[in-house]
């Protein structure tokens, strides 16, 4: 769902989307933590290798989710929903 679609949502749909985004943020944090743990384990056991840089693969996804979250927060404030 892009920004244009967020603008077209009703107030109830925006509030539902906000709940989804909150769970997505928690999921992103868990995944990044897990990937950093895998990278640290990889460095300790085998030195630098492919798994060391594994967290870098997920960063663009997390950044995209964060940008969507900020846009949603902006819309919620504009509509006085939050």
C-alpha positions in Angstrom: 0.0 0.0 0.0 1.6 3.3 -1.1 1.2 6.8 0.3 -1.6 7.7 -2.2 -3.6 4.7 -1.0 -3.2 5.7 2.7 -4.7 9.1 2.0 -7.7 7.5 0.4 -8.5 5.3 3.5 -11.4 6.1 5.8 -10.8 6.9 9.5 -11.6 3.4 10.6 -9.3 1.9 8.0 -6.5 4.2 9.1 -6.9 3.1 12.7 -6.8 -0.6 11.6 -3.7 0.1 9.6 -2.1 1.8 12.6 -2.6 -1.4 14.6 -0.9 -3.4 11.8 2.0 -1.0 11.6 2.6 -1.3 15.4 2.9 -5.1 15.1 5.1 -4.7 12.1 7.5 -2.4 14.1 7.7 -5.1 16.8 8.3 -7.8 14.2 11.1 -5.7 12.6 12.8 -5.2 15.9 12.7 -8.9 16.6 14.0 -9.8 13.2 16.8 -7.3 13.3 17.8 -8.5 16.8 17.8 -12.1 15.6 19.9 -11.3 12.6 22.4 -9.3 14.6 22.7 -12.3 17.0 23.3 -14.6 14.0 26.0 -12.2 12.7 27.7 -12.0 16.1 27.6 -15.8 16.5 29.1 -16.1 13.0 31.9 -13.7 13.8 32.8 -15.5 17.1 32.7 -19.0 15.6 34.0 -18.6 12.1 35.2 -15.0 11.7 33.8 -12.7 9.1 31.8 -14.4 6.4 28.5 -14.3 4.6 26.4 -14.5 7.7 28.2 -11.5 9.2 26.5 -9.2 6.7 23.1 -10.9 6.8 21.5 -8.0 8.8 22.3 -5.6 6.0 19.8 -7.5 3.7 16.9 -6.7 6.0 17.7 -3.0 6.5 15.9 -1.7 3.4 12.7 -3.6 4.4 12.8 -2.1 7.9 13.4 1.4 6.5 10.4 1.1 4.1 8.2 0.0 7.0 9.4 2.9 9.1 8.7 5.4 6.3 5.2 4.0 6.0 4.7 4.2 9.7 5.7 7.9 9.7 3.3 8.7 6.9 0.5 6.9 8.7 1.2 8.9 11.9 1.2 12.1 9.9 -2.2 11.2 8.5 -3.6 10.3 11.9 -2.5 13.6 13.3 -4.0 15.5 10.4 -7.3 13.8 10.9 -7.1 14.2 14.7 -7.4 10.5 15.2 -4.5 10.2 17.6 
